[in-house]
């Protein structure tokens, strides 16, 4: 399992480092509006990022994850993403 380190750079911008065979760093934007839409504020932005990266890493290596993106873009690649977020937000 890869190790994650999440660092908040600004209110909406985070850097997620993934320590695996090859270490990668990803800048991810999570606006308040998207955060509310996805989680209804049931998860913090950091929790959402952590679970989102765990979700991605089950499907692709960290070197395949975009190096800069907005969190909702995950749905463009994995249609089931928002269903997973709803489940995470219920627990």
Rosetta silent file (secondary structure, phi, psi, omega in degrees, C-alpha in Angstrom):
SEQUENCE: XXXXXXXXXXXXXXXXXXXXXXXXXXXXXXXXXXXXXXXXXXXXXXXXXXXXXXXXXXXXXXXXXXXXXXXXXXXXXXXXXXXXXXXXXXX
SCORE:     score description
SCORE:     0.000 S_00000001
   1 L     0.000  138.177  179.764    0.000    0.000    0.000 S_00000001
   2 L   -77.391  150.923  175.535    1.258    3.443   -0.864 S_00000001
   3 E   -98.149  139.811 -179.135    1.770    6.084    1.780 S_00000001
   4 E  -114.955  144.580  171.836    0.080    9.459    1.317 S_00000001
   5 E  -131.749  123.763 -177.381    1.023   12.873    2.619 S_00000001
   6 E  -112.598  126.106 -179.111   -1.476   15.693    2.202 S_00000001
   7 E  -125.405  126.753  178.803   -0.372   19.293    2.538 S_00000001
   8 E   -82.861  124.514 -179.641   -2.741   22.252    2.290 S_00000001
   9 L   -97.175  -32.132  175.533   -1.245   25.014    0.125 S_00000001
  10 L  -156.772 -174.761 -178.695   -4.262   27.366    0.215 S_00000001
  11 L   -56.535  -40.226 -174.630   -7.974   27.087    0.994 S_00000001
  12 L  -106.195  -11.835 -171.925   -8.643   25.234   -2.258 S_00000001
  13 E  -112.907  131.059 -179.063   -5.243   23.859   -3.264 S_00000001
  14 E  -128.260  151.845  170.849   -3.561   20.775   -1.836 S_00000001
  15 E  -112.785  124.398  178.797   -0.414   18.864   -2.593 S_00000001
  16 E  -112.352  117.160  176.437   -0.744   15.112   -2.299 S_00000001
  17 E   -98.370  133.876  178.915    2.503   13.162   -2.217 S_00000001
  18 E  -116.081  118.779 -179.919    2.326    9.456   -2.967 S_00000001
  19 E  -100.138  104.391  179.981    5.204    7.346   -1.726 S_00000001
  20 L  -136.183 -153.902  176.404    5.312    4.154   -3.760 S_00000001
  21 L   -52.639  -40.374  174.716    7.935    2.537   -6.017 S_00000001
  22 L  -124.750  126.628 -179.964    8.225    5.989   -7.527 S_00000001
  23 L   -77.638  135.535  178.295    7.267    9.019   -5.428 S_00000001
  24 E  -130.131  156.569  176.409    4.901   11.467   -7.091 S_00000001
  25 E  -127.222  136.524 -174.992    3.410   14.822   -6.097 S_00000001
  26 E  -129.995  132.077  174.670   -0.005   16.004   -7.244 S_00000001
  27 E   -98.372  120.538 -174.331   -1.612   19.436   -6.935 S_00000001
  28 E  -124.255  130.152  177.726   -5.335   19.020   -6.437 S_00000001
  29 E   -96.080  129.173  175.105   -7.952   21.745   -6.275 S_00000001
  30 L  -130.587   97.405 -179.772  -10.961   21.192   -3.994 S_00000001
  31 L   -74.830  159.112  177.656  -13.193   24.260   -3.980 S_00000001
  32 H   -59.346  -39.427 -178.679  -15.685   24.792   -1.171 S_00000001
  33 H   -62.969  -48.101  179.674  -18.535   24.475   -3.691 S_00000001
  34 H   -67.181  -40.337  178.634  -17.331   21.110   -5.057 S_00000001
  35 H   -58.098  -46.384  178.860  -16.495   19.874   -1.541 S_00000001
  36 H   -63.862  -44.754 -179.200  -20.051   20.648   -0.406 S_00000001
  37 H   -61.263  -43.424 -176.359  -21.552   19.074   -3.551 S_00000001
  38 H   -75.721  -42.344 -169.159  -19.533   15.860   -3.204 S_00000001
  39 H  -115.840   -9.095 -173.774  -19.577   15.330    0.570 S_00000001
  40 L    54.392   31.634 -179.102  -22.278   17.636    1.997 S_00000001
  41 L    60.457   23.854  177.982  -19.460   18.613    4.415 S_00000001
  42 L   -83.567  -19.315  175.319  -19.553   15.142    6.016 S_00000001
  43 L  -122.316  149.874  171.936  -15.830   14.699    5.248 S_00000001
  44 L   -73.849  165.516  176.955  -13.060   17.245    5.530 S_00000001
  45 H   -60.855  -39.554  178.992  -11.240   18.179    2.343 S_00000001
  46 H   -63.825  -41.436  178.011   -8.227   16.197    3.582 S_00000001
  47 H   -63.875  -41.432  178.030  -10.375   13.123    4.226 S_00000001
  48 H   -60.942  -43.984  179.017  -11.892   13.451    0.768 S_00000001
  49 H   -63.588  -44.629 -179.465   -8.434   13.667   -0.788 S_00000001
  50 H   -60.071  -49.449 -179.415   -7.130   10.690    1.164 S_00000001
  51 H   -66.456  -35.660  179.357  -10.073    8.485    0.192 S_00000001
  52 H   -65.547  -41.266  178.530   -9.974    9.747   -3.397 S_00000001
  53 H   -70.794  -35.743  174.290   -6.319    8.834   -3.767 S_00000001
  54 H   -60.909  -42.245  176.914   -6.913    5.416   -2.192 S_00000001
  55 H   -58.268  -49.560 -178.784   -9.707    4.992   -4.761 S_00000001
  56 H   -63.323  -42.592 -175.908   -7.389    6.013   -7.613 S_00000001
  57 H   -68.587  -19.439  173.995   -4.494    3.843   -6.439 S_00000001
  58 L   -75.196  -17.284 -173.365   -6.726    0.755   -6.504 S_00000001
  59 L  -111.595  -20.120 -178.073   -7.278    1.463  -10.207 S_00000001
  60 L  -160.406  157.027  177.347   -3.966    2.795  -11.497 S_00000001
  61 L   -69.625  155.011 -178.524   -0.355    3.390  -10.444 S_00000001
  62 H   -59.615  -26.791  179.416    0.463    6.771   -8.908 S_00000001
  63 H   -71.293  -13.957  177.630    2.563    7.618  -11.967 S_00000001
  64 H   -93.549  -12.301  179.977   -0.659    7.514  -14.057 S_00000001
  65 L   -75.137  136.573  178.980   -2.542    9.968  -11.840 S_00000001
  66 L   -53.762  145.477 -177.762   -2.650   13.495  -13.244 S_00000001
  67 L   -84.887  -17.184  175.888   -0.096   15.780  -11.634 S_00000001
  68 E  -149.620  124.520 -178.303   -2.507   18.708  -11.449 S_00000001
  69 E  -163.908  164.680  172.153   -6.299   18.483  -11.462 S_00000001
  70 E   -93.417  139.494 -170.806   -9.577   19.482   -9.862 S_00000001
  71 H   -52.409  -37.528 -176.031  -11.037   16.741   -7.662 S_00000001
  72 H   -68.964  -15.179  178.784  -14.269   16.387   -9.672 S_00000001
  73 H   -62.590  -24.256  179.312  -12.255   15.440  -12.792 S_00000001
  74 H   -54.334  -36.016 -179.887  -11.895   11.937  -11.318 S_00000001
  75 H   -62.203  -28.123  179.044  -15.517   11.324  -12.407 S_00000001
  76 H   -66.488  -29.256 -177.921  -14.507   11.880  -16.034 S_00000001
  77 H   -97.449  -32.405 -177.442  -12.181    8.862  -15.827 S_00000001
  78 L  -131.621   99.077 -175.081  -14.090    6.721  -13.315 S_00000001
  79 L   -58.954  -24.966 -176.698  -17.857    7.089  -13.557 S_00000001
  80 L   -84.373   -2.347 -174.400  -18.404    5.319  -10.232 S_00000001
  81 H   -55.542  -50.661 -176.077  -16.311    7.863   -8.276 S_00000001
  82 H   -65.689  -30.310  174.288  -19.170   10.040   -7.002 S_00000001
  83 H   -62.932  -41.101  177.925  -21.097    6.942   -5.847 S_00000001
  84 H   -64.297  -42.239  179.582  -18.067    5.997   -3.750 S_00000001
  85 H   -60.635  -41.624  178.451  -17.850    9.512   -2.311 S_00000001
  86 H   -60.618  -40.815  178.233  -21.510    9.315   -1.262 S_00000001
  87 H   -64.595  -44.652  178.807  -20.796    6.030    0.532 S_00000001
  88 H   -61.117  -35.101 -176.058  -17.742    7.487    2.305 S_00000001
  89 H   -75.439  -15.169  179.513  -19.819   10.487    3.368 S_00000001
  90 H   -85.652  -25.748 -174.552  -22.435    8.259    5.007 S_00000001
  91 L   -87.201    0.000    0.000  -20.058    6.452    7.348 S_00000001
